[in-house]
Amino acid sequence: MKRSRVFRVSFLAIGVAALFLTGCGSEHSITEQAAQATPTNEIHVLSVTQRTHLASNPARYEGLALSLATGKKITVSVKQQPLIFFSPNLGGQALLQELAQVHVSPTPLLISTGFPSTFTQQQAVAETQELVSQTHISWPIVYDFTNPFGTVISGLPDTYVWKNGHVWEIPGALPHAAQWQKAL
């Protein structure tokens, strides 16, 4: 009986020593280990497949009325090229920098939207053109000066692609050019 008690005490002492030496059990060490294991700039991002779904109203993207920089109205179709809605004010720079690395055919149509209500059309065009020149993207750009949230798009950026006879929506930004390449 004395031997098993000594064994238990020894085992417990070894366990406590191991916890002390590794830092387990102290709040500081857990925080430090967690910070090392999960960098603050790392977030979980859904893959292209996980986030892609059928568009709720596909006909809406087959005759979409938009504007050129001059204000002239045009009609575009997702069947002719992918449509990518973005905002210069809401993550547009990071998005266009990723897209500038993508080479697909047909070239997607960039649709600048989501401007502050105080912006004139000229201010919206100027801000978009400045962003485009900074990112060196050469894709065609048109404008939606209306408020498309909830009627045409679910958020920004929002992408619509014609594949396999259906209109697919890819909400949000993809984190890498390779994923954009696959999606488009």
SULMO-V595266 format. One record per backbone hydrogen bond with DSSP energy under -1.0 kcal/mol. CO is the residue of the C=O (numbers start at 1). NH is the residue of the N-H. E is the energy in kcal/mol with one decimal. If there is no record, write none. Layout:
CO/NH/E + CO/NH/E
This chain:
1/5/-1.7 + 2/6/-2.1 + 3/7/-2.2 + 4/8/-2.4 + 5/9/-2.4 + 6/10/-2.8 + 7/11/-2.7 + 8/12/-2.6 + 9/13/-2.5 + 10/14/-2.4 + 11/15/-2.2 + 12/16/-2.4 + 13/17/-2.4 + 14/18/-2.4 + 15/19/-2.3 + 16/20/-2.5 + 17/21/-2.8 + 18/22/-2.2 + 19/23/-1.1 + 23/26/-1.5 + 26/30/-1.9 + 27/31/-2.2 + 28/32/-2.6 + 29/33/-2.8 + 30/34/-2.7 + 31/35/-2.3 + 32/36/-1.7 + 33/37/-2.4 + 34/38/-2.4 + 39/42/-1.6 + 47/51/-1.8 + 48/52/-1.6 + 53/169/-3.5 + 57/60/-1.5 + 58/61/-1.5 + 59/62/-1.6 + 61/78/-3.2 + 64/76/-2.4 + 66/74/-2.5 + 67/143/-3.2 + 68/71/-1.8 + 72/68/-2.7 + 74/66/-2.8 + 76/64/-2.2 + 77/80/-1.4 + 77/81/-1.2 + 82/109/-3.1 + 83/160/-2.7 + 84/111/-3.3 + 85/158/-1.6 + 86/113/-2.5 + 91/95/-1.9 + 92/96/-2.7 + 93/97/-2.1 + 94/98/-1.8 + 95/99/-2.6 + 96/100/-2.0 + 98/101/-1.4 + 99/102/-1.8 + 109/84/-2.8 + 110/142/-2.6 + 111/86/-2.6 + 112/144/-2.3 + 116/119/-2.0 + 120/124/-2.2 + 121/125/-2.5 + 122/126/-2.5 + 123/127/-2.5 + 124/128/-2.1 + 125/129/-2.9 + 126/130/-2.1 + 127/131/-1.9 + 128/132/-2.5 + 129/133/-2.3 + 130/134/-1.7 + 131/135/-1.8 + 132/136/-1.3 + 132/137/-1.1 + 140/110/-2.6 + 142/112/-2.7 + 143/67/-2.7 + 148/151/-1.1 + 148/152/-2.8 + 148/153/-2.1 + 153/150/-3.1 + 157/172/-2.4 + 158/85/-3.2 + 159/170/-2.8 + 160/83/-2.7 + 161/168/-3.3 + 163/166/-1.6 + 166/163/-2.4 + 167/55/-2.8 + 168/161/-2.4 + 169/53/-2.0 + 170/159/-1.6 + 176/180/-1.7 + 177/181/-2.8 + 178/182/-1.9 + 179/183/-2.4 + 180/184/-2.4
